[in-house]
Amino acid sequence: MKAEKKILLAIFLCSFSGLSYEVVLTRVFSISLWYHFAFMIISIAMLGIGASGTVLSLSRKLGDPSKMGVYSLLLGLWISLSYLLSNQIPFDPVRLSWDRIQVCYIVIYYITLALPFFFAGLLFATAFSSLSRKAGLIYGADLLGAGVGSIGVLSLMTFAAPERIVFFLSAFPLFAAMIIGRKRLRIIALFLLSCNLLLLFFHPSFTHTRISQYKGLEVALSYPGAEHLKTYFSPFSRIDTFKSPAVRFAPGLSLRYLDPLPEQIGLSVDGGDVSAITASGTRNELRFLSYLPAALPYEMTEKDDVVILDPKGGLNALVAHYYGSKRIYKIESNPLIIEVINGDYGVFSGGLYHDATWAGIGRSWFGSSDRRFDIIDLSPMGTVPSGSFGISEDYRFTVEAFTEYLSRLRPRGLLCINLYILPPPRIELRILQTAVSSLARLGVKDPREHVMAIRSWGSICILVKRSSFSTGDIETLKRFSGQMRFDLIYYPGIRAEESNVYVRMATNEYYEAFQKILDSSTRAGFSERYLFDIEPVHDDAPFFHHQLRLKNIREIYRAMGGKWQYFIEEGYILPAVFVQVLLLSLLLLALPAFSRNRGTPVPASGKGFLPYFAFLGIGYMFVEISLIQKVILPLEHPSNAVATVLTSLLLSSGTGSILSHRLGMLRGPYTIIAISALIVLCSLLLPSLSKAVGPEPLVFKAVAFFLFFLPLGIFMGMPFPSGLRLVGEMHERLIPWAWAVNGCLSVIAPILTVMVAMATGFRAVLWIGASAYFLAFLMMKVSFRKKPCVNSTQSSLPFGSL
């Protein structure tokens, strides 16, 4: 019994470390590459775990319980080693368009980063094979460790950089090896612990994350005289401040402004998304602000109450101050930006964020009051236009978001959207379509009287108003644009010859596109024929930046200059990664079936359980990822959503697994039917819960969602260990193969979840997850009605050999 407890403790520690390392790697990838590559980490982890089951199926010697201490040791070693090696691999997605060897680097990345999870999988699968009757306890320890790790690692990242946390996490499996290993193994584990500490404290620069040379921060620092100032970390992001000649942050500044800009400090989020903090100064020193397209709404309407959404370095908030706005509300989704500017740059910025500043998503902030505003301003992303968030969710630009913004305006209030020009036109046209749909929801029948737009050499300013624009508004627009030499795109009654005058383009495509979208008789046909997908998006599938139309892929390739770089930067590498992962997973699943070294052949009836574990793998991942996406908006940040959902589901699933071990009635097939029903019920009730808790403090909302997901999680923790227990009774040598099937299908599921969600929405993905569990129920009814094999070799563990 004492040996069993040691194994359970080792599994808990290794699971804690493995899940924490997975979270840390998502942060590392977000910094070194881009967000959509960070998403690959889930698949990489599950690939390693799935491969472990395949290897154990091919070699029974590796399943010897005495090797569990070795696997713990290798997990601790490779957590540190895989990070250090991957950091030296010269992979850069931007180079894929001309450097074919980058494809090989992706494969090397996968193998290197999958190895720690491979050794973790060997440990878990060996424990399941040796103690299948204790599968509920083993799986419970696994999930409880992962659940504690999901919240614990976020706490760690509050105090240290992700690359330093890696070496801290490697200590837990090494401790596990000391608990269950022999004396020699303990000595080796102690030596590796010492090496970790020496590397961390005496050569910290060796562990620094390598950032792509094409990301905004590295580009800015490559200029002569550039200087890196400081790096800040939080569980949400990394922020760097710097000085560089590249920092001249004045989006769309009129060419008529000839004076120098005030001093500016560069501000980079995760190595990209560059903006700037502008030095406070006299009114004359800040005169350039009146030459920006963002100044237009302040020239046109009342400006007593202004909301700036995601002001980043604060330029648009500075515009509001310059024009004398009485009350300026700043809502920034990245809390670290507020902390940095208020701290080290409070005096430099003139105390820009010292008052009326909140952290969170603007839509959640709107829900906490019934205020009305004169101007709601959506700021541009950064100094360097970036399309690297091709598949990321963006709840700022959905129809529901725009409806909320417009409903919060006073009768003469304006919604102002400032965007960079990224030819060919697509983002601005989807913005316009979104505004049109939102106006329709608010009862506006003809949107042509409610929209205005201008462009400079590098940016576009779109104004939307619930009431019709007046003659005075139009005259102000014409005067401002003429003085600044900005081109008119649209106003009610505009003529073609009034546009494309100052910064001439080869065609007048902006004017023509706005005319066709705002006219109800031509809107649908224009959208259908357009090269890109410019239809508005909704909260259920908030992929605003996904504009690729597969049927037009050849034409888009030509329009982007015959370069594949566009598809890579927009996140469309994921389908290619999905194909890679699918082929690898199929290979791992097939190997045990074709192996000639399996000893006694397994009867066909024994293999019927494989689809059962496949459906469990798909179902769990579909539900987990969909729930994370569904609560990002109410919980105000993806990291909050990940922490809440993972902690709730993993801890409750671990509890459910232990309960299924204690209570035989919970191991029956109808438990799986309950899971399907709970998933559907959850998908129906979740929107109401999100709306109800929306105005509440973040901690209250996190607790509410944590408790809401508990019942579902408890039941979701039961089918897997119950299945393994039954497989152990039928033919225990199949347990590693079952582990491989579950892991490999979990590899495919994360990428497949997003691809399906883009087409159908996350509610539909939840229902597909419910269907997968229902199919697992059918497979259990069919496959597990066999009598236990009389030649099962299930026995007690030879604990003395550990």
Secondary structure, 3 states (H helix, E strand, C coil): CHHHHHHHHHHHHHHHHHHHHHHHHHHHHHHHCCHHHHCHHHHHHHHHHHHHHHHHHHCHHHHCHHHHHHHHHHHHHHHHHHHHHHCCCCCCHHHHHCCCHHHHHHHHHHHHHHHHHHHHHHHHHHHHHHCHHHHHHHHHHHHHHHHHHHHHHHHHCCCCCHHHHHHHHCHHHHHHHHHHCCHHHHHHHHHHHHHHHHHHHHCHHHHCCCCCCCCHHHHHHCCCCCEEEEEEECCCCEEEEEECCCCCCCCCCCCCCCCCCCCEEEEEECCEEEEEEECCCCCCCCHHHHHCHHHHHHHHCCCCEEEEECCCCCHHHHHHHHCCCCEEEEEECCHHHHHHHHHCCCCCCCCCCCCCEEECCHHHHHCCCCCCEEEEEECCCCCCCCCCCCCCCCHHHCHHHHHHHHHCEEEEEEEEEEEECCCCCCHHHHHHHHHHHHHHHCCCCCHHHCEEEEECCCEEEEEECCCCCCHHHHHHHHHHHHHHCCEEEECCCCCHHHECCCCCCCCCHHHHHHHHHHCHHHHHHHHHHCCCCCCCCCCCCCCCCCCCCHHHHHHHHHHCCCCCHHHHHCCCCHHHHHHHHHHHHHHHHHHHHHCCCCCCCCCHHHHHHHHHHHHHHHHHHHHHHHHHHHCHHHHCCHHHHHHHHHHHHHHHHHHHHHHHHHCHHHHCCHHHHHHHHHHHHHHHHHHHHHHHHCCCCHHHHHHHHHHHHHHHHHHHCCHHHHHHHHHHHHHHHHHHHHHHHHHHHHHHHHHHHHHHHHHHCHHHHHHHHHHHHHHHHHHHHHHCCCCCCCCCCCCCCCHHHC
